[in-house]
Amino acid sequence: MEDVKLHSIAISIFCSRVIWALKLKGIKYEYIEEDLQNKSENLLKYNPVYKKVPVLVHGGKAISESMIIVEYIEETWPDKYPLLPKDPYERSVARFWAKFASDMDPLFTRYFCTRGEVQDQAMKEILGMLRSVEEHGLGDGRKFFGGEILGFADIAFGRLVLMINGMTDIPGLSNPLEAEKFPRLESWIKRFSEVPIIKENQPNYDGWLAYAKRNLQNLFPSPSA
């Protein structure tokens, strides 16, 4: 067994990205659950810059940031369920959409953590980016971003599923899929969520939802009775 360890937390979709990549490739690893209120010495040692998860430790060397870790996993074990195509152009396309997914993260943060005109503007920008995904990212009858099998860009977009579910379940938020129809995106969400390794290794949604609601309650406390 290779010396592979993952410092993680159960509620993090960023950590789930790494778990999906490891599981898809069949890489055995040791899972280490961190307490971010009481960070371990190893976490602080392995990620002294950001001091956060996920951190992959392979042969004593640490890699951080979820999609950088996923790319490291791909390059280290390229022959086990390739996540990126062999063709250089197709690889660039996959990286483009993975970057596009990352570019959506600040919008979701702004939408979740603001109210009023700022929140409305964030939703408009989210809808605009979803239109681009619908028209260009999932066009030509593709099942996944890279074609017939789940790959690098799909892993990057996995956070979208969590965010959309949260928009449905958290008061004060609205689901963008209810505001506008995205048939290709909705089909992708269903297809992605039903892939066994994805389905069996989702973040702890109830824990994440409680965490998100608690943070929002701190941001927007209810008026005193």
C-alpha positions as CSV (number, residue, x, y, z in Angstrom):
1,M,0.0,0.0,0.0
2,E,1.3,3.4,-0.9
3,D,1.7,6.0,1.9
4,V,-1.3,8.2,1.1
5,K,-3.2,10.2,3.7
6,L,-6.0,12.6,3.4
7,H,-6.7,15.3,6.0
8,S,-10.3,16.1,5.6
9,I,-13.7,17.0,7.1
10,A,-16.9,15.2,6.5
11,I,-19.0,18.3,5.5
12,S,-16.6,19.7,2.9
13,I,-17.4,19.4,-0.8
14,F,-13.8,20.4,-1.5
15,C,-12.6,17.4,0.4
16,S,-15.2,15.2,-1.4
17,R,-13.6,16.2,-4.7
18,V,-10.3,14.6,-3.6
19,I,-12.1,11.5,-2.3
20,W,-13.9,11.0,-5.6
21,A,-10.7,11.2,-7.5
22,L,-9.0,8.7,-5.2
23,K,-11.9,6.3,-5.3
24,L,-12.4,6.5,-9.0
25,K,-8.7,5.5,-9.4
26,G,-8.9,2.9,-6.7
27,I,-6.1,4.5,-4.6
28,K,-6.0,3.2,-1.0
29,Y,-5.5,6.0,1.5
30,E,-5.8,6.8,5.2
31,Y,-8.6,9.2,6.0
32,I,-7.9,11.7,8.8
33,E,-10.9,13.7,10.1
34,E,-9.8,17.1,11.2
35,D,-11.4,19.4,13.8
36,L,-11.1,22.9,12.3
37,Q,-11.8,24.4,15.8
38,N,-8.8,22.5,17.1
39,K,-6.5,22.0,14.1
40,S,-4.0,19.2,14.4
41,E,-0.3,19.8,14.5
42,N,0.0,17.8,11.3
43,L,-2.5,19.9,9.5
44,L,-0.7,23.1,10.5
45,K,2.6,21.5,9.4
46,Y,1.4,20.2,6.1
47,N,-0.6,23.4,5.1
48,P,1.1,26.2,7.0
49,V,-0.1,28.8,4.4
50,Y,-3.9,28.3,4.5
51,K,-4.2,26.0,7.5
52,K,-7.2,24.3,6.0
53,V,-8.4,21.0,4.4
54,P,-8.2,19.1,2.2
55,V,-4.5,18.2,2.4
56,L,-3.2,15.1,0.6
57,V,0.0,13.6,2.0
58,H,1.8,11.2,-0.4
59,G,5.1,9.8,0.6
60,G,5.5,12.5,3.3
61,K,4.9,15.3,0.8
62,A,1.9,17.5,1.2
63,I,-0.4,18.9,-1.5
64,S,-3.2,21.3,-0.8
65,E,-6.2,23.0,-2.6
66,S,-8.8,20.5,-3.9
67,M,-8.4,20.8,-7.7
68,I,-4.6,21.0,-7.5
69,I,-4.8,17.7,-5.5
70,V,-7.1,16.2,-8.1
71,E,-4.6,17.1,-10.8
72,Y,-1.8,15.7,-8.8
73,I,-3.7,12.4,-8.4
74,E,-4.3,12.3,-12.1
75,E,-0.6,12.9,-12.9
76,T,0.7,10.4,-10.3
77,W,-1.7,7.6,-11.3
78,P,-2.5,8.4,-15.0
79,D,-3.4,4.9,-16.1
80,K,-6.0,4.2,-13.4
81,Y,-9.3,5.7,-14.6
82,P,-7.9,8.7,-16.5
83,L,-9.6,11.9,-15.4
84,L,-8.2,14.0,-18.2
85,P,-8.2,13.1,-21.9
86,K,-5.0,12.2,-23.7
87,D,-5.5,14.8,-26.4
88,P,-3.9,18.1,-25.4
89,Y,-6.7,20.2,-26.7
90,E,-9.3,18.2,-24.9
91,R,-7.2,18.4,-21.7
92,S,-7.2,22.2,-22.1
93,V,-11.0,22.2,-22.5
94,A,-11.4,20.2,-19.3
95,R,-9.1,22.6,-17.4
96,F,-11.1,25.5,-18.8
97,W,-14.4,24.3,-17.4
98,A,-12.8,23.3,-14.1
99,K,-11.5,26.9,-13.8
100,F,-15.0,28.1,-14.8
101,A,-16.4,26.1,-11.9
102,S,-13.9,27.7,-9.5
103,D,-14.9,31.1,-10.8
104,M,-18.5,30.5,-9.7
105,D,-17.4,29.9,-6.1
106,P,-17.2,33.7,-5.1
107,L,-20.6,34.2,-6.6
108,F,-22.2,31.5,-4.5
109,T,-20.4,33.0,-1.4
110,R,-21.7,36.4,-2.2
111,Y,-25.3,35.1,-2.8
112,F,-25.3,33.1,0.4
113,C,-23.8,35.8,2.6
114,T,-25.6,39.0,1.4
115,R,-29.1,40.2,1.1
116,G,-30.9,42.8,-1.0
117,E,-29.5,44.3,-4.2
118,V,-26.1,42.6,-3.8
119,Q,-27.7,39.2,-3.5
120,D,-29.9,39.9,-6.5
121,Q,-26.9,40.8,-8.6
122,A,-25.1,37.7,-7.5
123,M,-28.1,35.6,-8.6
124,K,-28.1,37.3,-12.0
125,E,-24.4,36.5,-12.5
126,I,-24.9,32.9,-11.4
127,L,-27.7,32.5,-13.9
128,G,-25.5,34.0,-16.6
129,M,-22.8,31.5,-15.9
130,L,-25.2,28.6,-15.7
131,R,-26.4,29.6,-19.2
132,S,-22.9,29.3,-20.4
133,V,-22.6,25.9,-18.9
134,E,-25.9,24.8,-20.4
135,E,-25.0,26.1,-23.9
136,H,-21.3,25.4,-24.2
137,G,-20.1,23.1,-21.4
138,L,-22.8,20.4,-21.8
139,G,-23.6,20.8,-25.5
140,D,-23.4,18.3,-28.3
141,G,-25.3,15.6,-26.4
142,R,-22.5,14.9,-23.9
143,K,-23.3,13.0,-20.8
144,F,-20.5,14.6,-18.9
145,F,-18.2,17.6,-19.5
146,G,-15.6,15.4,-21.1
147,G,-18.0,13.2,-23.0
148,E,-19.2,9.7,-22.0
149,I,-17.5,9.3,-18.7
150,L,-17.1,11.5,-15.6
151,G,-13.9,13.3,-15.4
152,F,-11.9,16.3,-14.2
153,A,-14.3,19.1,-14.9
154,D,-17.3,17.1,-13.5
155,I,-15.4,16.7,-10.2
156,A,-14.9,20.5,-10.2
157,F,-18.6,21.1,-10.8
158,G,-19.6,18.8,-8.0
159,R,-19.9,21.7,-5.6
160,L,-22.7,23.1,-7.8
161,V,-24.9,20.2,-6.7
162,L,-24.4,21.1,-3.0
163,M,-24.9,24.8,-3.6
164,I,-28.2,24.3,-5.5
165,N,-29.5,21.9,-2.8
166,G,-28.6,24.5,-0.2
167,M,-30.4,27.2,-2.0
168,T,-33.5,25.0,-1.8
169,D,-33.2,24.1,1.9
170,I,-32.1,27.4,3.4
171,P,-34.7,30.1,4.1
172,G,-33.9,33.4,2.3
173,L,-32.4,31.7,-0.7
174,S,-33.9,30.6,-4.0
175,N,-32.9,27.8,-6.4
176,P,-31.7,29.2,-9.8
177,L,-33.1,26.1,-11.5
178,E,-36.5,27.2,-10.4
179,A,-36.0,30.6,-12.0
180,E,-34.9,29.3,-15.4
181,K,-34.9,26.0,-17.2
182,F,-31.6,24.3,-17.8
183,P,-32.4,20.8,-19.1
184,R,-28.9,19.7,-19.9
185,L,-27.6,20.9,-16.6
186,E,-30.4,19.3,-14.7
187,S,-29.8,16.0,-16.6
188,W,-26.1,16.3,-15.7
189,I,-26.9,16.8,-12.0
190,K,-29.0,13.7,-11.9
191,R,-26.5,11.6,-13.9
192,F,-23.5,12.9,-11.8
193,S,-25.3,12.2,-8.5
194,E,-26.2,8.7,-9.5
195,V,-22.6,7.6,-10.3
196,P,-22.0,5.1,-7.5
197,I,-18.7,6.5,-6.2
198,I,-20.2,10.0,-6.2
199,K,-23.4,8.9,-4.5
200,E,-21.6,6.9,-1.8
201,N,-19.0,9.6,-1.0
202,Q,-21.0,12.8,-0.8
203,P,-20.2,15.3,2.0
204,N,-22.4,15.0,5.1
205,Y,-25.2,17.2,3.8
206,D,-27.1,17.5,7.1
207,G,-23.9,18.5,8.9
208,W,-23.1,21.0,6.1
209,L,-26.6,22.4,6.2
210,A,-26.5,23.0,9.9
211,Y,-23.1,24.6,9.6
212,A,-24.3,26.9,6.8
213,K,-27.5,27.9,8.7
214,R,-25.5,28.6,11.8
215,N,-23.1,30.9,9.9
216,L,-26.0,32.7,8.2
217,Q,-27.8,33.1,11.6
218,N,-24.6,34.9,12.8
219,L,-24.6,37.1,9.8
220,F,-28.4,37.8,9.8
221,P,-29.7,37.3,13.4
222,S,-33.4,37.1,13.9
223,P,-35.0,40.2,15.4
224,S,-35.7,39.9,19.1
225,A,-39.3,39.1,20.0
